[in-house]
Every structure is written in C-alpha cells, then in structure tokens.
Amino acid sequence: MADSRDEPLVLGIETSCDETGVGIVRGTTLLADAIASSVDEHARFGGVVPEVASRAHLEAMVPTIERALKEAGVSARDLDGISVTAGPGLAGALLVGVSAAKAYAYALGKPLYGVNHLASHICVDQLEHGKLPEPTMALLVSGGHSSLLLSSDITSDVRPMGATIDDAAGEAFDKIARVLNLGFPGGPVIDRYAREGDPNAITFPRGLTGPRDPAYDFSFSGLKTAVARWIEAKRNAGEDVPVRDVSASFQEAVVDVLTRKAVRACKDEGVDHLMIGGGVAANSRLRALAQERCEAAGIRLRVPRPKLCTDNGAMVAALGAEMVARNRSASDWDLPADSSLPVTDPHVPGKSHAHAHDHDHVHEISKDNLYS
C-alpha cells in the first residue's frame, strides 16, 4: 500500500463570495479547513456587498492561511502546490484570492493551479466518500447557481446539462426570508421554520416542469413571485402569515423540482451516481427527498457533510490535489480572476510549454530568496 505521504499535499484558497476559505488536503484526506466569514457584515444590507467582501478577504487572508497550516501540522514549504478559485464569483473578491495564491506560490517555489468554483464543489465529495465515480452527475445548488453537471473527469471534462435561467435556488430562499422578515441568509432559517410547518399547506408552482419545458433547466423567479404575492395578500387582508407553513410549502416546491430533474437526468444519461453540492445542499429537506427518490430509482446518492457544502477552501484544495495527482499543467503567473469562468473549464492551465518552463524557472529562483 502506498504511503499517504506520497500523495499530493495542496493548499486551496477560496474567495469567490463572502467566505475566506483555506483548506489543506493530502490526496483525498482533509487536514485543515479554516474559514473566516464576513456574513455578519453583509446581514444589515440584506445581501452580499462586493466591496465589503473584498476588504474582509484582504484582512482575513494571511491569518486564515496561518491557521490552516497550524491545524494541518505542516509547513508551507511541505506543500506540493497551491490552488485557488479563479472563477466564477465576485470579481473583486476573486482578485484577492488569486493575488494571494500567486504570492505564496511564487515565494515558496510551488506550482499554481487556478481552478473552477463549481468543479471544486463537486470534487469536495472525494474528501467524504472517496474517489468520484466516472461519470458522476452533480446537482449544484447555491446562492448564485443551480446547475446539473455531468463529469467524466473532474480535472478536464465537466459538461453542463442544465442551469438556472433566472433566480438560483439560494437567491429564492434569501428573498422569501426577507419577505417573511426572517433575516439573511435565508436558507438556514427557512429550513429551521419549515421543520415545524406543513409542506402541503399551500400549493406553490413548480417552475419549468411542463412537458414542453427544458428538461434540466431551473427557474425559481415565478415561485418567488407567487410566494411573495400570497404573503402580501394575507397581510392586506389583516390576517396572520403562517410563517412555518409558508416556509415548508415554499421549500417543498424548490426541492421537489431540484430532485425531480436531477433523478431524471441520471436516468436519461444512464448514470447511477448523483452528487449534490453547494450551499443549499445543507438543506435537510433536500437531502431527505433526494435520498428517497434516489433509492426508488436505484441511484447512489453522495452528499458531503453540510460544512463541506458551503463555500470552503477544502474543496479548492481537493481539486488542486486531483490536478497534481493527474499531472495537469499548472497555471501561468498571469492567471486572471474570471468572474464568469465557464464550468467547462475545471482549471486554467498554462498557455504553453514555454510558459510552463518559465514558471518552473521563476520557482527555482524564488525558493531560497522569498520565503523564510
């Protein structure tokens, strides 16, 4: 059996939104997962403010990296590579992470890997359940994305099957929580209230589920509007709004559509594994209904523990370690922060062998000079 120390040791940096995440992974083993969140600073605005997020990342970056290294019990010099979310995400927030990753990689003489945020959400499941089956169907559900993706190789081949055409599921949770005066972020609080409500109390619409609608795309704008109007009508009539029943019925409408389309995609593509990731994957009802429907369809469900579903550095490190293990080419020093990086690009490789040679040369020069 191979010594686990032979597996790649990679540090991952995630700054696509409001969480400064730094993870350290050896192969598929998680050694550290340090997070500094600025969510409380955004709560009073009812949503993430990009400039606030960027400044919070700047302040948190170095302490969070140092905390991760200490937690993992490794030296920065021991690393085999540094991976960072290059996109998609908030441009200013991404720039902080990419700049920090370049600085550390340069100073340490280590290869740099710019990776895709969405592909990282899929790869993180390797830290929980071992190597991903190939192919894997993935349902990613977060504040900014609701996507169905088919991956035959997480480092090079991720194919979009369906996506949100308006509001993502996480956005809908935030907006309905705001209408119900439950605060921000909306996902956890609606999940909590929904547990005490009746999911069948109110029949809310299921978007894009008609026979002529796109089979794998999602739309939650109509649902959001329908729920907001229902609440408004109750208030205009001077009646109390049954917050628990509204939360449960709204949540059921969302997870019904998500799980129905995901299972259908698995069946249509002949894939017997479904992985669910992204922040909304922490939702208890989504997990339960997905399990129920996957069992009925003979599909194996893989969902990481809730802490690994939300944005974190561990997922970026996991994908970086996979890049190293499969000998994927490192990124160049001019790696950009790409706020709209397509999921079909799991990572941003160097442009040429010449660049790769320059990259190694710079690392050799920097090894003894820049990092004490």
LOZABA-373312 format. One record per residue (C-alpha): residue in one letter; residue number from 1; x, y, z. Coordinates in nm, 2 decimals. Layout:
<recs>
("A"; NUM; (X; Y; Z)),
...
</recs>
This chain:
<recs>
("M"; 1; (0.00; 0.00; 0.00)),
("A"; 2; (0.13; 0.35; -0.09)),
("D"; 3; (0.25; 0.57; 0.18)),
("S"; 4; (-0.01; 0.85; 0.22)),
("R"; 5; (0.28; 1.10; 0.24)),
("D"; 6; (0.34; 1.02; -0.13)),
("E"; 7; (0.00; 1.18; -0.21)),
("P"; 8; (0.00; 1.55; -0.32)),
("L"; 9; (-0.02; 1.80; -0.03)),
("V"; 10; (-0.21; 2.10; -0.16)),
("L"; 11; (-0.33; 2.43; 0.00)),
("G"; 12; (-0.65; 2.57; -0.15)),
("I"; 13; (-0.78; 2.93; -0.13)),
("E"; 14; (-1.15; 3.02; -0.19)),
("T"; 15; (-1.27; 3.38; -0.20)),
("S"; 16; (-1.55; 3.38; -0.46)),
("C"; 17; (-1.81; 3.55; -0.23)),
("D"; 18; (-1.81; 3.63; 0.14)),
("E"; 19; (-1.61; 3.34; 0.29)),
("T"; 20; (-1.24; 3.34; 0.31)),
("G"; 21; (-1.17; 2.97; 0.30)),
("V"; 22; (-0.83; 2.80; 0.32)),
("G"; 23; (-0.81; 2.42; 0.31)),
("I"; 24; (-0.52; 2.17; 0.31)),
("V"; 25; (-0.56; 1.83; 0.16)),
("R"; 26; (-0.33; 1.53; 0.12)),
("G"; 27; (-0.46; 1.33; -0.17)),
("T"; 28; (-0.83; 1.28; -0.06)),
("T"; 29; (-0.77; 1.33; 0.31)),
("L"; 30; (-0.87; 1.67; 0.46)),
("L"; 31; (-0.61; 1.80; 0.70)),
("A"; 32; (-0.74; 2.15; 0.76)),
("D"; 33; (-1.04; 2.36; 0.68)),
("A"; 34; (-1.01; 2.72; 0.81)),
("I"; 35; (-1.29; 2.97; 0.73)),
("A"; 36; (-1.33; 3.34; 0.81)),
("S"; 37; (-1.68; 3.46; 0.71)),
("S"; 38; (-1.80; 3.81; 0.66)),
("V"; 39; (-2.17; 3.72; 0.65)),
("D"; 40; (-2.25; 3.92; 0.96)),
("E"; 41; (-2.11; 4.24; 0.79)),
("H"; 42; (-2.35; 4.18; 0.50)),
("A"; 43; (-2.66; 4.09; 0.70)),
("R"; 44; (-2.76; 4.45; 0.77)),
("F"; 45; (-2.77; 4.51; 0.39)),
("G"; 46; (-2.98; 4.20; 0.33)),
("G"; 47; (-2.73; 4.06; 0.09)),
("V"; 48; (-2.36; 4.04; 0.00)),
("V"; 49; (-2.19; 4.37; -0.08)),
("P"; 50; (-1.89; 4.31; -0.31)),
("E"; 51; (-1.67; 4.58; -0.18)),
("V"; 52; (-1.73; 4.47; 0.18)),
("A"; 53; (-1.65; 4.12; 0.09)),
("S"; 54; (-1.32; 4.21; -0.09)),
("R"; 55; (-1.20; 4.42; 0.21)),
("A"; 56; (-1.29; 4.13; 0.45)),
("H"; 57; (-1.09; 3.89; 0.24)),
("L"; 58; (-0.78; 4.12; 0.25)),
("E"; 59; (-0.79; 4.13; 0.63)),
("A"; 60; (-0.86; 3.76; 0.68)),
("M"; 61; (-0.63; 3.61; 0.42)),
("V"; 62; (-0.29; 3.58; 0.60)),
("P"; 63; (-0.43; 3.48; 0.94)),
("T"; 64; (-0.66; 3.22; 0.78)),
("I"; 65; (-0.37; 3.06; 0.59)),
("E"; 66; (-0.16; 3.06; 0.90)),
("R"; 67; (-0.44; 2.90; 1.10)),
("A"; 68; (-0.49; 2.63; 0.83)),
("L"; 69; (-0.11; 2.54; 0.83)),
("K"; 70; (-0.11; 2.51; 1.20)),
("E"; 71; (-0.43; 2.30; 1.21)),
("A"; 72; (-0.28; 2.07; 0.94)),
("G"; 73; (0.05; 2.04; 1.13)),
("V"; 74; (0.25; 2.11; 0.81)),
("S"; 75; (0.50; 2.38; 0.69)),
("A"; 76; (0.43; 2.59; 0.39)),
("R"; 77; (0.75; 2.45; 0.24)),
("D"; 78; (0.60; 2.10; 0.25)),
("L"; 79; (0.32; 2.19; 0.00)),
("D"; 80; (0.33; 2.03; -0.35)),
("G"; 81; (0.11; 2.31; -0.49)),
("I"; 82; (-0.13; 2.59; -0.43)),
("S"; 83; (-0.48; 2.60; -0.58)),
("V"; 84; (-0.72; 2.90; -0.59)),
("T"; 85; (-1.07; 2.97; -0.71)),
("A"; 86; (-1.01; 3.16; -1.04)),
("G"; 87; (-1.39; 3.19; -1.10)),
("P"; 88; (-1.68; 3.22; -1.12)),
("G"; 89; (-1.76; 3.47; -0.85)),
("L"; 90; (-1.74; 3.83; -0.75)),
("A"; 91; (-1.45; 3.99; -0.94)),
("G"; 92; (-1.30; 4.19; -0.66)),
("A"; 93; (-1.33; 3.90; -0.41)),
("L"; 94; (-1.17; 3.66; -0.66)),
("L"; 95; (-0.88; 3.90; -0.72)),
("V"; 96; (-0.78; 3.89; -0.35)),
("G"; 97; (-0.76; 3.51; -0.35)),
("V"; 98; (-0.58; 3.49; -0.69)),
("S"; 99; (-0.33; 3.75; -0.58)),
("A"; 100; (-0.26; 3.58; -0.25)),
("A"; 101; (-0.22; 3.24; -0.42)),
("K"; 102; (0.03; 3.39; -0.67)),
("A"; 103; (0.23; 3.55; -0.39)),
("Y"; 104; (0.25; 3.23; -0.18)),
("A"; 105; (0.32; 3.01; -0.49)),
("Y"; 106; (0.60; 3.25; -0.61)),
("A"; 107; (0.76; 3.28; -0.27)),
("L"; 108; (0.75; 2.91; -0.20)),
("G"; 109; (0.85; 2.80; -0.55)),
("K"; 110; (0.54; 2.59; -0.59)),
("P"; 111; (0.31; 2.53; -0.89)),
("L"; 112; (-0.01; 2.74; -0.90)),
("Y"; 113; (-0.35; 2.60; -1.01)),
("G"; 114; (-0.64; 2.83; -1.09)),
("V"; 115; (-0.95; 2.61; -1.05)),
("N"; 116; (-1.32; 2.64; -1.11)),
("H"; 117; (-1.55; 2.71; -0.82)),
("L"; 118; (-1.83; 2.48; -0.94)),
("A"; 119; (-1.59; 2.19; -1.03)),
("S"; 120; (-1.45; 2.23; -0.67)),
("H"; 121; (-1.80; 2.19; -0.52)),
("I"; 122; (-1.81; 1.85; -0.70)),
("C"; 123; (-1.46; 1.74; -0.61)),
("V"; 124; (-1.50; 1.81; -0.24)),
("D"; 125; (-1.71; 1.49; -0.21)),
("Q"; 126; (-1.39; 1.30; -0.25)),
("L"; 127; (-1.29; 1.41; 0.10)),
("E"; 128; (-1.60; 1.25; 0.24)),
("H"; 129; (-1.68; 0.94; 0.02)),
("G"; 130; (-1.36; 0.87; -0.16)),
("K"; 131; (-1.28; 0.89; -0.54)),
("L"; 132; (-1.56; 1.02; -0.76)),
("P"; 133; (-1.71; 0.76; -0.99)),
("E"; 134; (-1.67; 0.84; -1.36)),
("P"; 135; (-1.91; 0.96; -1.48)),
("T"; 136; (-2.08; 1.14; -1.20)),
("M"; 137; (-2.40; 1.35; -1.22)),
("A"; 138; (-2.38; 1.66; -1.00)),
("L"; 139; (-2.66; 1.89; -0.88)),
("L"; 140; (-2.50; 2.21; -0.75)),
("V"; 141; (-2.74; 2.44; -0.57)),
("S"; 142; (-2.62; 2.77; -0.41)),
("G"; 143; (-2.69; 3.14; -0.38)),
("G"; 144; (-2.57; 3.20; -0.73)),
("H"; 145; (-2.61; 2.87; -0.91)),
("S"; 146; (-2.85; 2.59; -0.97)),
("S"; 147; (-2.68; 2.36; -1.21)),
("L"; 148; (-2.69; 2.00; -1.34)),
("L"; 149; (-2.35; 1.89; -1.45)),
("L"; 150; (-2.21; 1.56; -1.59)),
("S"; 151; (-1.84; 1.49; -1.52)),
("S"; 152; (-1.64; 1.21; -1.67)),
("D"; 153; (-1.31; 1.36; -1.54)),
("I"; 154; (-1.33; 1.63; -1.28)),
("T"; 155; (-1.00; 1.78; -1.39)),
("S"; 156; (-1.08; 1.81; -1.76)),
("D"; 157; (-1.44; 1.72; -1.86)),
("V"; 158; (-1.74; 1.88; -1.70)),
("R"; 159; (-2.05; 1.91; -1.92)),
("P"; 160; (-2.34; 2.14; -1.83)),
("M"; 161; (-2.68; 1.96; -1.86)),
("G"; 162; (-2.90; 2.24; -1.72)),
("A"; 163; (-2.88; 2.57; -1.53)),
("T"; 164; (-3.09; 2.84; -1.37)),
("I"; 165; (-3.24; 3.08; -1.63)),
("D"; 166; (-3.33; 3.34; -1.36)),
("D"; 167; (-3.31; 3.32; -0.98)),
("A"; 168; (-3.10; 3.04; -0.84)),
("A"; 169; (-3.25; 2.84; -0.55)),
("G"; 170; (-3.03; 3.01; -0.29)),
("E"; 171; (-3.14; 3.35; -0.41)),
("A"; 172; (-3.51; 3.25; -0.38)),
("F"; 173; (-3.45; 3.14; -0.02)),
("D"; 174; (-3.29; 3.47; 0.06)),
("K"; 175; (-3.57; 3.67; -0.10)),
("I"; 176; (-3.85; 3.48; 0.06)),
("A"; 177; (-3.68; 3.50; 0.40)),
("R"; 178; (-3.66; 3.88; 0.35)),
("V"; 179; (-4.03; 3.90; 0.27)),
("L"; 180; (-4.11; 3.69; 0.59)),
("N"; 181; (-3.87; 3.92; 0.79)),
("L"; 182; (-3.65; 3.63; 0.89)),
("G"; 183; (-3.32; 3.79; 0.81)),
("F"; 184; (-3.02; 3.69; 0.60)),
("P"; 185; (-2.90; 3.44; 0.49)),
("G"; 186; (-3.24; 3.28; 0.42)),
("G"; 187; (-3.16; 2.92; 0.36)),
("P"; 188; (-3.08; 2.80; 0.72)),
("V"; 189; (-3.36; 3.00; 0.88)),
("I"; 190; (-3.63; 2.88; 0.63)),
("D"; 191; (-3.51; 2.52; 0.68)),
("R"; 192; (-3.55; 2.56; 1.05)),
("Y"; 193; (-3.90; 2.71; 1.03)),
("A"; 194; (-4.01; 2.45; 0.77)),
("R"; 195; (-3.94; 2.16; 1.01)),
("E"; 196; (-4.24; 2.28; 1.21)),
("G"; 197; (-4.46; 2.35; 0.91)),
("D"; 198; (-4.68; 2.16; 0.67)),
("P"; 199; (-4.52; 2.12; 0.33)),
("N"; 200; (-4.87; 2.06; 0.18)),
("A"; 201; (-5.04; 2.35; 0.34)),
("I"; 202; (-5.01; 2.58; 0.03)),
("T"; 203; (-4.96; 2.47; -0.33)),
("F"; 204; (-4.69; 2.68; -0.48)),
("P"; 205; (-4.59; 2.65; -0.85)),
("R"; 206; (-4.31; 2.42; -0.98)),
("G"; 207; (-4.12; 2.61; -1.24)),
("L"; 208; (-4.02; 2.46; -1.58)),
("T"; 209; (-4.19; 2.12; -1.51)),
("G"; 210; (-4.43; 2.12; -1.81)),
("P"; 211; (-4.40; 1.87; -2.09)),
("R"; 212; (-4.26; 2.14; -2.33)),
("D"; 213; (-4.02; 2.30; -2.08)),
("P"; 214; (-3.64; 2.24; -2.09)),
("A"; 215; (-3.59; 1.91; -1.91)),
("Y"; 216; (-3.29; 2.01; -1.69)),
("D"; 217; (-3.31; 2.39; -1.66)),
("F"; 218; (-3.44; 2.56; -1.35)),
("S"; 219; (-3.65; 2.87; -1.28)),
("F"; 220; (-3.74; 3.00; -0.94)),
("S"; 221; (-3.85; 3.35; -1.03)),
("G"; 222; (-4.21; 3.26; -1.07)),
("L"; 223; (-4.22; 3.07; -0.75)),
("K"; 224; (-4.06; 3.36; -0.56)),
("T"; 225; (-4.32; 3.60; -0.70)),
("A"; 226; (-4.61; 3.36; -0.62)),
("V"; 227; (-4.50; 3.32; -0.26)),
("A"; 228; (-4.44; 3.69; -0.21)),
("R"; 229; (-4.79; 3.77; -0.35)),
("W"; 230; (-4.95; 3.51; -0.13)),
("I"; 231; (-4.79; 3.66; 0.18)),
("E"; 232; (-4.89; 4.01; 0.06)),
("A"; 233; (-5.25; 3.91; 0.02)),
("K"; 234; (-5.26; 3.77; 0.37)),
("R"; 235; (-5.12; 4.08; 0.52)),
("N"; 236; (-5.36; 4.30; 0.31)),
("A"; 237; (-5.65; 4.11; 0.45)),
("G"; 238; (-5.53; 4.17; 0.80)),
("E"; 239; (-5.45; 3.80; 0.86)),
("D"; 240; (-5.15; 3.65; 1.03)),
("V"; 241; (-4.90; 3.49; 0.79)),
("P"; 242; (-4.83; 3.12; 0.89)),
("V"; 243; (-4.46; 3.15; 0.86)),
("R"; 244; (-4.39; 2.78; 0.93)),
("D"; 245; (-4.64; 2.66; 0.67)),
("V"; 246; (-4.52; 2.91; 0.41)),
("S"; 247; (-4.16; 2.81; 0.47)),
("A"; 248; (-4.24; 2.44; 0.44)),
("S"; 249; (-4.45; 2.48; 0.13)),
("F"; 250; (-4.20; 2.71; -0.04)),
("Q"; 251; (-3.91; 2.48; 0.05)),
("E"; 252; (-4.10; 2.18; -0.08)),
("A"; 253; (-4.16; 2.34; -0.41)),
("V"; 254; (-3.79; 2.41; -0.45)),
("V"; 255; (-3.66; 2.07; -0.35)),
("D"; 256; (-3.93; 1.89; -0.55)),
("V"; 257; (-3.81; 2.05; -0.87)),
("L"; 258; (-3.44; 2.01; -0.79)),
("T"; 259; (-3.46; 1.64; -0.71)),
("R"; 260; (-3.71; 1.55; -0.98)),
("K"; 261; (-3.49; 1.70; -1.25)),
("A"; 262; (-3.17; 1.55; -1.11)),
("V"; 263; (-3.30; 1.20; -1.10)),
("R"; 264; (-3.44; 1.24; -1.45)),
("A"; 265; (-3.10; 1.34; -1.58)),
("C"; 266; (-2.94; 1.04; -1.42)),
("K"; 267; (-3.19; 0.81; -1.57)),
("D"; 268; (-3.17; 0.97; -1.92)),
("E"; 269; (-2.79; 0.95; -1.92)),
("G"; 270; (-2.76; 0.61; -1.76)),
("V"; 271; (-2.56; 0.74; -1.46)),
("D"; 272; (-2.61; 0.56; -1.14)),
("H"; 273; (-2.45; 0.81; -0.90)),
("L"; 274; (-2.58; 1.16; -0.81)),
("M"; 275; (-2.37; 1.40; -0.61)),
("I"; 276; (-2.53; 1.71; -0.46)),
("G"; 277; (-2.32; 2.01; -0.35)),
("G"; 278; (-2.33; 2.38; -0.30)),
("G"; 279; (-2.46; 2.58; 0.00)),
("V"; 280; (-2.83; 2.47; -0.04)),
("A"; 281; (-2.72; 2.11; -0.03)),
("A"; 282; (-2.70; 2.17; 0.35)),
("N"; 283; (-3.08; 2.19; 0.34)),
("S"; 284; (-3.23; 1.90; 0.54)),
("R"; 285; (-3.54; 1.85; 0.32)),
("L"; 286; (-3.34; 1.85; 0.00)),
("R"; 287; (-3.12; 1.57; 0.15)),
("A"; 288; (-3.41; 1.37; 0.26)),
("L"; 289; (-3.62; 1.39; -0.06)),
("A"; 290; (-3.31; 1.33; -0.27)),
("Q"; 291; (-3.23; 1.01; -0.07)),
("E"; 292; (-3.59; 0.89; -0.10)),
("R"; 293; (-3.61; 0.95; -0.48)),
("C"; 294; (-3.26; 0.81; -0.55)),
("E"; 295; (-3.33; 0.49; -0.36)),
("A"; 296; (-3.65; 0.44; -0.56)),
("A"; 297; (-3.46; 0.49; -0.88)),
("G"; 298; (-3.16; 0.27; -0.79)),
("I"; 299; (-2.92; 0.57; -0.78)),
("R"; 300; (-2.65; 0.61; -0.53)),
("L"; 301; (-2.66; 0.95; -0.36)),
("R"; 302; (-2.34; 1.12; -0.24)),
("V"; 303; (-2.38; 1.44; -0.04)),
("P"; 304; (-2.09; 1.59; 0.16)),
("R"; 305; (-2.15; 1.69; 0.52)),
("P"; 306; (-2.31; 2.04; 0.55)),
("K"; 307; (-1.98; 2.22; 0.63)),
("L"; 308; (-1.82; 2.10; 0.30)),
("C"; 309; (-2.13; 2.20; 0.10)),
("T"; 310; (-2.10; 2.58; 0.17)),
("D"; 311; (-1.80; 2.77; 0.02)),
("N"; 312; (-1.47; 2.65; 0.17)),
("G"; 313; (-1.10; 2.62; 0.10)),
("A"; 314; (-1.11; 2.24; 0.14)),
("M"; 315; (-1.30; 2.20; -0.19)),
("V"; 316; (-1.04; 2.41; -0.38)),
("A"; 317; (-0.76; 2.21; -0.22)),
("A"; 318; (-0.93; 1.88; -0.32)),
("L"; 319; (-0.95; 1.98; -0.68)),
("G"; 320; (-0.59; 2.11; -0.67)),
("A"; 321; (-0.47; 1.78; -0.53)),
("E"; 322; (-0.65; 1.60; -0.81)),
("M"; 323; (-0.48; 1.83; -1.06)),
("V"; 324; (-0.14; 1.74; -0.92)),
("A"; 325; (-0.22; 1.37; -0.90)),
("R"; 326; (-0.32; 1.36; -1.27)),
("N"; 327; (-0.03; 1.57; -1.38)),
("R"; 328; (-0.24; 1.86; -1.51)),
("S"; 329; (-0.04; 2.16; -1.62)),
("A"; 330; (0.00; 2.44; -1.37)),
("S"; 331; (-0.14; 2.79; -1.44)),
("D"; 332; (0.07; 3.08; -1.56)),
("W"; 333; (0.16; 3.38; -1.35)),
("D"; 334; (-0.08; 3.59; -1.55)),
("L"; 335; (-0.37; 3.38; -1.43)),
("P"; 336; (-0.68; 3.60; -1.43)),
("A"; 337; (-0.97; 3.63; -1.19)),
("D"; 338; (-1.26; 3.54; -1.42)),
("S"; 339; (-1.60; 3.62; -1.27)),
("S"; 340; (-1.77; 3.43; -1.55)),
("L"; 341; (-1.53; 3.13; -1.58)),
("P"; 342; (-1.74; 2.86; -1.76)),
("V"; 343; (-1.78; 2.53; -1.58)),
("T"; 344; (-1.65; 2.36; -1.89)),
("D"; 345; (-1.30; 2.49; -1.77)),
("P"; 346; (-1.24; 2.29; -1.45)),
("H"; 347; (-0.90; 2.47; -1.43)),
("V"; 348; (-0.70; 2.73; -1.61)),
("P"; 349; (-0.38; 2.57; -1.75)),
("G"; 350; (-0.07; 2.74; -1.86)),
("K"; 351; (-0.08; 2.86; -2.23)),
("S"; 352; (0.23; 2.68; -2.35)),
("H"; 353; (0.52; 2.46; -2.25)),
("A"; 354; (0.74; 2.76; -2.28)),
("H"; 355; (0.54; 2.94; -2.02)),
("A"; 356; (0.55; 2.63; -1.80)),
("H"; 357; (0.93; 2.63; -1.83)),
("D"; 358; (0.94; 3.00; -1.73)),
("H"; 359; (0.71; 2.92; -1.44)),
("D"; 360; (0.95; 2.65; -1.31)),
("H"; 361; (1.25; 2.87; -1.36)),
("V"; 362; (1.09; 3.15; -1.15)),
("H"; 363; (1.01; 2.90; -0.88)),
("E"; 364; (1.37; 2.78; -0.87)),
("I"; 365; (1.50; 3.14; -0.84)),
("S"; 366; (1.25; 3.22; -0.57)),
("K"; 367; (1.29; 2.91; -0.35)),
("D"; 368; (1.56; 3.04; -0.12)),
("N"; 369; (1.50; 3.41; -0.15)),
("L"; 370; (1.15; 3.50; -0.08)),
("Y"; 371; (1.00; 3.28; 0.20)),
("S"; 372; (1.17; 3.24; 0.53)),
</recs>
